[in-house]
Amino acid sequence: MNDISAGLARDLDEAEAKAWESLAKYKFMMFGYWAAIWVHQNRIGRFRRPNPWQSLVRQARSQIAAAATLQLGLNGPAADVSITSTPTARNTPAVSDMSKTR
């Protein structure tokens, strides 16, 4: 492995560690940042390492599927699930009305 590949491999390991640390501290935006860095470096270095967050992605997908199933079960497939208070001309002030209040 040459110097550039070795440096990328170290950076890849560091990005993974920082991503996990950010996730553990509920710093979700930083997790996304470091996870994206990891993906980019894995691609650039052609390491072909498996995604370390694959199990998290699977868990998230199963949560989404469970929520969709629950929603269908509660309301039925043809039930109206629209928002109950849709803005109308009566209850939504006009733009000109809003500018007068300022």
N, C-alpha and C positions, 0 to 999 in steps of 0.2 A: 504494500500500500504506500503510495507516495505521500509527500507532506501535505498536499492540498486535501487528499482524501482523508488522511488522518485528522486534519483540522476540522473538516466537515463532520466526521464521525464524532469528534469531541463536542462540537457545537450541537449536533443532533441529540446526543445524550443530555447535554445541558438544557436544551429546549424541552425535552420530555420531562426532566426533573422539575423545571420551572412551571410547566403546565400542570403537573400533578399538584405541586405546592399551591399554585393559585386556586385550583379547584378545591383543595382541602380547606382553604381559607375563605371560600365563598366569593372569590374574586373572578366572577365568570367572564368578564370582558378580557382580563389578563389570561385566563385559561384559553380563550379563543385565540388570542394573539400568539401565545406560545405554541398552541397546537398547530396553528397555521404555519408558523416558522418551522416546526418539526416536519410537516408535510412537504413544505418547499425544499428543505434541506435533504429530505429523504429522496425526493424526486431529482434534485440537482446532482446529488452524489451517486445516484443510481444504486442505492443500497438495497432497495426492495424489502425493507423491514416491514413486518405486518403492523397495521395501525394499533397502537397500544390502547386506544379508546374504543375499539370495536365492540367490546362488551357493553360499554355505556350507551353506544348508539343503538344496539339491539334492545337494551332495556327501555330507552326512550321510545323506540318504535312500538314496543309491546304496550307501553303506557298509553300511547296515542290510539292504538287499536282497541285497547280496553275501554278507553273513554268514548270512542265512537260507538262501540257496541252498547255501552251503558246508555248513551244518549238515544240510540235507536230503541232500546228496550223500554225506556221511560216514556217516550213520546210516540213511538210507532214510526214506521217509515214515511207515512204521509202527513204526519202532524206538522202544524205550523210552529216553527221555532224562531220566528222573527221577533225583533225587538218590540216590546209592547208600546213604547212611547216613541212613535215616529214623528219627527219634527214636521210641523205644518206651518202654513203662513200665519195661522192664528197664534200659535205659541212660540214662534221664532221671530225675534225682533229683526227688522230690516237693518241693513248696513247703515243706512242714513240715521236710523234711530240710535244705533250704538255710538255713532260719532258725536251725537248731541250730548250724550251722557259724560263725555270725557272732557 
